[in-house]
Amino acid sequence: MKFAYSTNAFKRYTLEDALRLIKEIGFDGVEIMADHPHLYPPDCTLKKVERLNHHLTTLGLKVSNLNTFTLTGYPGGNMHHPSWIEKDTRLRQVRYEHTRNCLRLAAQLGCPNISTQPGGKVEDFSPEESIKLFISGLQEMLPLALQLGVKILIEPEPELLLENSGQFAEFIKQVDSSLIGLNCDIGHFYCAGEEPSEVIRTFRQYIYHIHIEDIKNRIHNHLICGQGEIDFASVFAALKEINYIGFISVELYPYQENPVQAGKISLEYLRKIISV
């Protein structure tokens, strides 16, 4: 099993410092947040990307995924907006352009995939209309994704358009593209009342990246691994069963004050589980 750590736990650090600390903790890879303060595409000059690639090579870290979920770098942007299903077409175009820029950035970093929000918050349209808008937007991304060889992974999340595996199943039938896959967030599916191990087995053909964290009382609050209720032994058994060879990225963004300690405890716990 290859473990990475998401830089969204290191918003108080520069990207360079975050990478160094992630390596020192003992992770094999890093998921990079494609937003402020780390790698927001409009701020990425060719020279900056070259320096980043050199830094990653020196540290021996692979980029597991480019996390393109948030858009706080955009004026007025936040955790969920601009989304794929904005009423304002100009804001939808902001999400489109961000996704295209992230696809290009992923290719430059040798990263095989980006992850994105599952449409967004359902606020201005019905769920049916929102799905159509979401798919329409994704289809506009496919020519560039194909050209670059980078997959777009959808991450279902509580209180957004796609929350659970049933909704993802209906969505992926309509998309019908090998370039669209699943960023399987273990905690999110647990919050939706599902058993993550069963989701893994059911959607094995779509899973290209894993987010992992612990959850308690099925409430969407990312916890240090081992401090909640998730049965990680069953999760790893399912991943082994489907011959998953991608990265498992620890995502602990609530721990901005102590990301090193949170990451270290989680990594030690997870490695202990897989060694049993």
Secondary structure as UniProt FT lines:
FT   STRAND          2..6
FT   HELIX           7..9
FT   TURN            11..12
FT   HELIX           15..25
FT   STRAND          29..33
FT   TURN            36..38
FT   HELIX           41..43
FT   HELIX           46..59
FT   STRAND          62..67
FT   TURN            72..73
FT   TURN            75..76
FT   TURN            84..85
FT   HELIX           89..108
FT   TURN            109..110
FT   STRAND          113..116
FT   HELIX           127..148
FT   STRAND          151..154
FT   TURN            158..159
FT   HELIX           165..175
FT   TURN            178..179
FT   STRAND          180..185
FT   HELIX           186..191
FT   TURN            192..193
FT   HELIX           196..202
FT   TURN            203..206
FT   STRAND          207..212
FT   STRAND          214..216
FT   TURN            217..218
FT   STRAND          219..223
FT   TURN            225..226
FT   HELIX           232..241
FT   TURN            242..243
FT   STRAND          247..250
FT   TURN            253..254
FT   TURN            256..257
FT   HELIX           259..275
//
